[in-house]
Amino acid sequence: MGAVAWAAITGKPSTFTPAAHAHAPSDVTGTAVVTNDERLTNARTPTTHAHAAADVTGTAVITNDARLSDPRTPLTHTHSYEPANANIQTHVGSAHAPATAQKNSDITKAEIEAQLTGTISSHSHAGGADPFLAKLRLAGDITNSTVTPAVLTGMVFSYEANSYYIFDMYVLCTSAAATTGYGFAVDTSSAVTTVALTFNHQLANTGTISGGQSIADNTVTGVSSGVPTLAALTPIMGRGVLITGANPGTAQFVFRPEV
């Protein structure tokens, strides 16, 4: 069978020219560009508007945000210093420390007052050049031939209320008889919670130790029983504690012989 032209069969030309027509832009798929799409020339520019700074997220900087030029500078003010316990001093040795200390002893008065308003009474702290509240020295030799305690002149210090103190005592004594020992106590000018001291020294040159104590205000409850040698200096060492009450006052050291 020979070839037959399409036009000969149908009576129509082999090329078909489509009639003019249109497609909606939404019907066009792929990457085609519809040149007469009105959306290309009508950009719908948004009208002028604003967003609150609080609605802006991310790291954007709002250049006209009033908060950038209004830093809310704080007004000048002070803080009052009102510790729970005003007695915050801490002392060691012949020094003062409250029973309820509110701080570490390393902090100083100047460091606190540099930051806060208020007043802290003058005091010292352990670890400093001189940790002692007071260093007492006997004003002169004291002689006592009775069992009534005699004042050790110069051996007195002031104490505060609701506080405690510890002290060391170093004295040299002589006795007219080798069988006569010593007694010491502290006389307080106001009622205190506790005042007590203990002391010791040699009783004989062989090394035997004697001593005594006091556990009351101005009361010698125990005395030593003699000395190594009559009319010779005997070194005595003692220690004690004072826990004060509601009132301040003075603490005076006193002395008496055994008999």
C-alpha positions, 0 to 999 in steps of 0.5 A, a space after each residue: 500500500 502506498 503512502 497517502 497524504 493526510 490532506 488527501 484523506 481528510 481534505 484538510 491541511 496538515 497544519 492546524 492554527 488554534 483560534 485566539 483564546 486566553 488562560 487565567 494566570 492561576 491556570 498557568 503552571 510551571 515557570 511560565 511568566 504571564 507578561 500581562 498579569 496585572 499583579 506584575 504592575 500592581 504591587 499593592 504597596 502596604 499603607 504606613 503603619 507601626 508595630 509596638 516594640 514589644 511585638 518585635 521578635 528576634 535580634 532586630 533593633 528598633 531605632 526609634 524605640 523610646 527605651 533606647 534614649 530613655 534609660 530610666 536613670 535611678 534616683 539618688 537613694 541610700 540603704 539603711 544598715 539594720 543588722 538582725 543583731 547590732 552586736 556583730 563584733 567578733 574578738 579573740 584573746 582578751 577581746 569581745 565577741 557576742 554570743 550570737 555573732 552575725 558575720 565572719 570576723 574578717 569583715 571590717 568596720 570600714 568595709 561595711 561603712 563604705 557601702 552602707 549608712 549607719 554606725 558600727 562601734 570601734 572594735 578589733 578582729 582576730 587576725 589583725 595586728 592587735 586582736 586584743 580589746 584591752 591590755 591591762 597592766 597592774 599599776 603597782 605592787 598590791 599587798 593583801 594579808 586578809 581573805 577579803 579580795 583586794 582590788 588589783 589596781 589597773 586591772 579593769 576593763 569595760 564590757 558591753 551588754 549581751 556579749 562575751 569575753 575571754 581573758 588570759 592572766 599572767 602575774 608574779 606573786 610572793 608569799 611570806 610563808 611557803 604554806 600560803 597560796 593565792 586566790 583570784 576572782 573578777 568583780 563585775 559592776 552589773 549582774 552577768 550571766 557567767 564569770 569564771 576563771 582558773 589559774 595554776 602555778 608550781 607548788 614545789 620546785 619538784 614540779 608539783 602543780 597547785 591552783 584555784 578557781 572562781 565561778 562567781 562574781 567577786 567570789 574566790 571559790 578555790 585557792 592554791 595551797 602554798 608556793 615553792 619558796 617563801 618570799 620568792 617570785 612565783 609565776 602564775 597563769 590563768 584564764 577566764 570567761 565573762 558572759 554578760 547580761 542585759 546591762 554593760 559594766 566594768 570587770 575588776 580583777 581582785 586578789 586574796 591570799 590563802 589565809 
